[in-house]
Amino acid sequence: MDEGGSTNEDPRNGELERLADRTRRSLILKLTDWQDRKSWDEFYRTYWRLIYSVAIQAGLQEQEAMDVVQETILTIAKQSRKQAYDPAKGSFKTWLWRVTSWRIRDQFRARSKDPSQYPPPISANRYEGPQVVDLLPDMGDSSFEKIWEREWQDNVMNAALERVKTKVSPKQFQIFDYNVLRGMKASEVQKKLGVTITQVYLAKHRVGSLLNKEIKFIRSQEEPYHPGKKPAP
């Protein structure tokens, strides 16, 4: 892994990361006049893979799915400014799903206006079943709810790692990656990265503690609001 980079070395993943970064920069430019751009950048890093993956499984292509990511986050940002989200009515996880499904539908509507620009993908997504129109999100569709749930759970660790990356140095994260994520012995990490054993143990402790905190935060978004319960920060 390059310093501070992803543990996934699949070249295809690298292409997706570059597309995601372009989408992130485009999104941030659209938020230029808004006060808390750093928080929205972190929000993007937390949820883009989840939104993207579900959009792909709905039958959209890469760029369409990335458009869904950007438009979903812009919608969340705008509604947040208007305080449209009421935690008393359900979890953030459910709210995010609703907004994502709306934006996926928008992409299919755009596609229907000029289908020649969006030929069907060569290979089906990893879930067998109906394609494109038949997979349009429906809040009453249990199969899509299961896909959302599966992707949410799969996203927890990746999202937590993305949040942690912004809070530690690239070197600390790289040490943690080799020592914990890849399972290398501290002595091997010391030799490979030219660091001290103390640095290895400090990175393991600091990054590990932050990671647990971020996992707990993301998990908290799954729960409906309960009066008297202090919401997650």
ZATISE-754772 format. One record per residue (C-alpha): x negated, y negated, z; residue in one letter; residue number from 1. Coordinates in pm, 1 decimal, always signed. Each point is the difference from the previous one (the first is absolute). Example, Ala and Ser with C-alpha at 12.3 -4.5 7.8 and 13.67 -1.06 7.14 Angstrom:
REM residues 2
          X          Y          Z   rovex   base
    -1230.0     +450.0     +780.0       A      1
     -137.0     -344.0      -66.0       S      2
***
This chain:
REM residues 233
          X          Y          Z   rovex   base
       +0.0       +0.0       +0.0       M      1
     -124.0     -354.8      -71.2       D      2
      -30.6     -213.8     +307.0       E      3
     +348.4      -75.8     +122.4       G      4
     +157.4     +191.3     -289.7       G      5
     +249.0     +282.2      -22.0       S      6
      -71.5     +357.8     +100.7       T      7
     +176.3     +118.3     -315.6       N      8
     -258.5      +19.1     -278.0       E      9
     +236.2     +108.8     -278.3       D     10
      -67.2     -234.3     -298.0       P     11
     +375.8      -21.6      -58.7       R     12
      +39.6     -133.1     +350.8       N     13
     -258.7     -266.7      -77.4       G     14
     +207.8     -120.7     -295.5       E     15
     +308.1      -17.2     +220.5       L     16
     -191.5     -193.6     +266.0       E     17
     -108.5     -255.9     -260.1       R     18
     +357.8      -37.7     -122.2       L     19
     +117.3      -36.3     +359.1       A     20
     -261.9     -266.3      +68.6       D     21
     +106.6     -200.8     -305.7       R     22
     +360.4      +23.1     +118.1       T     23
     -105.4     -110.5     +348.7       R     24
     -185.9     -305.0     -132.6       R     25
     +294.9      -92.4     -220.5       S     26
     +233.8      +32.3     +295.9       L     27
     -218.4     -215.3     +224.2       I     28
       -9.2     -272.5     -266.2       L     29
     +378.9       -5.5       +5.7       K     30
      -16.0      -47.3     +376.8       L     31
     -242.9     -293.1      -23.2       T     32
     +233.9     -252.1     +159.6       D     33
     +103.4     +230.6     +278.5       W     34
     -161.1      -28.3     +341.3       Q     35
      -90.6     +354.7      +94.5       D     36
     -167.9     +143.7     -310.4       R     37
     -235.5     +215.6     +206.7       K     38
     +290.8     +185.7     +159.0       S     39
     +163.5      +62.0     -336.8       W     40
     -330.6     +125.7     -136.5       D     41
      -11.0     +247.3     +287.9       E     42
     +362.6      +90.1      -64.1       F     43
      -87.1      +76.4     -362.5       Y     44
     -289.8     +222.5     +101.8       R     45
     +229.9     +184.4     +241.4       T     46
     +288.8      +78.6     -231.7       Y     47
     -103.9      -22.5     -365.6       W     48
      -79.9     +371.0      -38.9       R     49
     +333.4     +100.7     +152.0       L     50
     +201.4     -227.4     -230.6       I     51
     -209.5      +91.3     -303.6       Y     52
      +28.5     +375.3      +54.4       S     53
     +378.1       -6.5      +37.4       V     54
      +33.4     -218.6     -310.8       A     55
     -211.9     +247.2     -199.9       I     56
     +214.6     +289.4     +119.7       Q     57
     +310.2     -188.8     -111.1       A     58
     -133.3      +24.4     -355.6       G     59
     -175.9     -334.5      -39.4       L     60
     -341.8      -40.9     -157.7       Q     61
     -306.8     -145.3     +170.2       E     62
      +43.4     -365.9      -86.4       Q     63
     +373.5      +17.1      +65.2       E     64
      -69.5     +155.9     +339.7       A     65
     -250.7     -274.0      +80.3       M     66
     +260.6     -258.2      -97.5       D     67
     +232.8     +169.2     +248.2       V     68
     -269.9      -29.1     +267.7       V     69
      -46.5     -371.5      -61.4       Q     70
     +368.7      -83.4      -28.5       E     71
      +88.3     +206.6     +307.2       T     72
     -255.2     -183.2     +212.8       I     73
     +105.0     -339.5     -137.4       L     74
     +360.2      +84.4      +85.4       T     75
      -97.0     +107.6     +351.7       I     76
     -199.4     -322.4      +42.5       A     77
     +286.6     -220.0     -119.6       K     78
     +256.6     +179.5     +212.7       Q     79
     -230.7      -17.3     +300.6       S     80
      -17.8     -377.6      -33.8       R     81
     +379.5       -2.8      +10.4       K     82
       -3.2     +249.9     +289.2       Q     83
     +215.8     +232.4     -209.6       A     84
     -129.7     +311.1     +176.3       Y     85
     +200.2      +79.6     +310.6       D     86
     -175.5     +273.8     +204.6       P     87
     +324.0      +61.3     +187.6       A     88
     +142.7     +148.2     -322.4       K     89
     -273.4     +257.5      -55.3       G     90
     -369.3      +65.2      -35.2       S     91
     -241.1     -195.8     -215.8       F     92
      -70.7     +326.8     -179.8       K     93
     +362.3      +15.5     -121.1       T     94
       +0.9     -366.6      -98.8       W     95
     -316.6      +45.8     -204.1       L     96
     +156.7     +299.5     -172.9       W     97
     +307.0     -202.1      -98.0       R     98
     -205.0     -282.7     -147.7       V     99
     -226.4     +246.0     -182.2       T    100
     +298.4     +178.5     -155.2       S    101
     +145.6     -331.9     -119.8       W    102
     -324.4      -94.1     -170.6       R    103
      -30.3     +344.7     -161.2       I    104
     +346.5      -46.0     -145.2       R    105
     -107.0     -339.7     -133.3       D    106
     -281.6     +169.2     -192.0       Q    107
     +236.8     +251.1     -154.7       F    108
     +233.7     -281.4     -102.5       R    109
     -294.2     -180.7     -162.4       A    110
     -100.8     +321.6     -176.5       R    111
     +351.0      +50.9     -139.2       S    112
      -25.3     -334.3     -180.4       K    113
     -299.9     +119.9     -202.4       D    114
      -45.5     +379.4      +32.3       P    115
     -256.5       +7.5     -282.4       S    116
     -255.7     -158.4     +231.8       Q    117
      +41.3     +270.6     +262.8       Y    118
      -34.9     +348.8     -152.7       P    119
      +58.7     +282.2     +246.4       P    120
     -314.5     +117.3     +183.8       P    121
     -179.5     +302.6     -146.7       I    122
       -1.4     +189.2     +328.8       S    123
     +275.3      +23.2     +256.1       A    124
      -55.7     -118.7     +353.4       N    125
      -85.5     +256.1     +262.5       R    126
     +359.7      +49.5     +105.2       Y    127
     +205.2     +218.4     -230.1       E    128
     +344.0     -121.5      -94.5       G    129
     +187.0     -262.4     -202.8       P    130
     -197.0     -279.8     -163.2       Q    131
      +33.9     -375.7      -38.3       V    132
     +369.2      -99.5      +11.7       V    133
      +94.4     +308.2     +199.5       D    134
     -257.0      -98.9     +263.2       L    135
     +114.6     -358.5      +43.7       L    136
       -5.7      -70.3     +372.4       P    137
     +325.9      +47.2     +181.5       D    138
      +18.5      -63.1     +371.5       M    139
     +236.5     +293.1      +22.6       G    140
     -232.7     +228.0     -194.7       D    141
     -155.4     +240.0     +250.1       S    142
     -274.3     +108.2     -242.8       S    143
     -129.4     -354.5      -24.3       F    144
      +24.2      -47.6     +373.4       E    145
     -217.2     +310.1      +38.5       K    146
     -254.3     -136.2     -248.0       I    147
      -12.7     -330.6     +189.5       W    148
      -42.2     +181.1     +330.4       E    149
     -275.0     +223.0     -138.1       R    150
     -187.4     -292.8     -152.0       E    151
      +40.0     -207.2     +316.1       W    152
     -157.6     +273.8     +209.2       Q    153
     -278.1      +53.4     -255.5       D    154
      -65.9     -373.2       -2.2       N    155
      -46.4      -41.3     +374.4       V    156
     -368.2      +96.9      +17.2       M    157
      -98.7     -174.6     -323.1       N    158
     +184.2     -313.9     +104.6       A    159
     -158.2       +2.3     +345.5       A    160
     -346.0      +37.4     -155.3       L    161
      +68.5     -293.2     -234.0       E    162
      +98.4     -217.0     +295.4       R    163
     -309.5     +103.1     +194.6       V    164
     -228.8      -85.4     -293.4       K    165
      +94.1     -365.1      +33.7       T    166
      -89.6       -4.9     +370.0       K    167
     -345.9     +160.3       +5.7       V    168
     -319.3      -50.7     -196.1       S    169
      -54.4     +206.3     -318.5       P    170
     -297.0     +169.8     +169.1       K    171
     +204.1     +104.4     +303.4       Q    172
     +272.3     +140.8     -219.5       F    173
     -253.5     +187.5     -211.1       Q    174
     -152.7     +157.4     +311.6       I    175
     +346.7     +101.9     +118.7       F    176
      +80.8     +139.4     -344.3       D    177
     -302.6     +227.6       -6.8       Y    178
      +11.3      +99.9     +365.5       N    179
     +373.6      +45.7      +54.1       V    180
     +182.1      +15.1     -332.5       L    181
     -264.4     +210.8     -174.3       R    182
     -106.4     +185.6     +313.5       G    183
     -373.7      -64.5      -22.0       M    184
     -205.9      +41.1     +317.6       K    185
     -122.8     -318.3     +166.0       A    186
     -360.2      +95.7      -75.4       S    187
      +85.5      +46.0     -370.2       E    188
     +170.8     -338.3      -13.3       V    189
     -299.8     -157.0     +172.2       Q    190
     -232.7     +136.1     -264.2       K    191
     +225.9      -69.1     -299.3       K    192
      +88.4     -359.5      +88.0       L    193
     -315.0     -102.1     +188.6       G    194
     +184.5      -89.4     +318.7       V    195
      -50.7      +91.8     +364.2       T    196
     +189.8     +267.5     +189.1       I    197
     +137.4     -278.8     +219.6       T    198
     +143.7     -172.5     -306.8       Q    199
     +165.6     +323.8     -106.4       V    200
     +165.7      +50.0     +337.6       Y    201
     +105.6     -365.2      +27.0       L    202
     +156.8       +7.3     -347.2       A    203
     +176.1     +326.5      +77.9       K    204
     +146.8     -145.3     +318.0       H    205
      +91.1     -345.2     -131.7       R    206
     +142.1     +103.7     -336.1       V    207
     +171.5     +301.9     +152.0       G    208
     +172.3     -214.5     +263.1       S    209
     +116.4     -249.0     -261.4       L    210
     +121.5     +281.0     -223.5       L    211
     +212.1     +148.5     +277.5       N    212
     +145.8     -343.3      +69.5       K    213
      +88.5      -53.8     -366.1       E    214
     +157.1     +345.5      -30.4       I    215
     +212.0      -78.6     +304.0       K    216
     +105.1     -332.1     -153.4       F    217
     +104.4     +157.2     -330.7       I    218
     +185.4     +278.4     +179.6       R    219
     +189.7     -264.3     +196.5       S    220
     +155.0     -121.2     -327.6       Q    221
     +185.7     +330.4      -27.0       E    222
     +214.4      -59.7     +306.3       E    223
     +326.2     -195.1      +12.9       P    224
       +6.1     -299.1     +232.0       Y    225
     +123.9      +67.0     +353.1       H    226
     +106.5     -285.9     +227.8       P    227
     -247.1      -44.3     +282.1       G    228
     -281.3     +172.2     -188.7       K    229
     -293.1     -226.3      -78.0       K    230
      -62.0       +0.2     -378.1       P    231
     -340.7      +96.7     -135.1       A    232
     -234.1     -293.3      -67.0       P    233
***
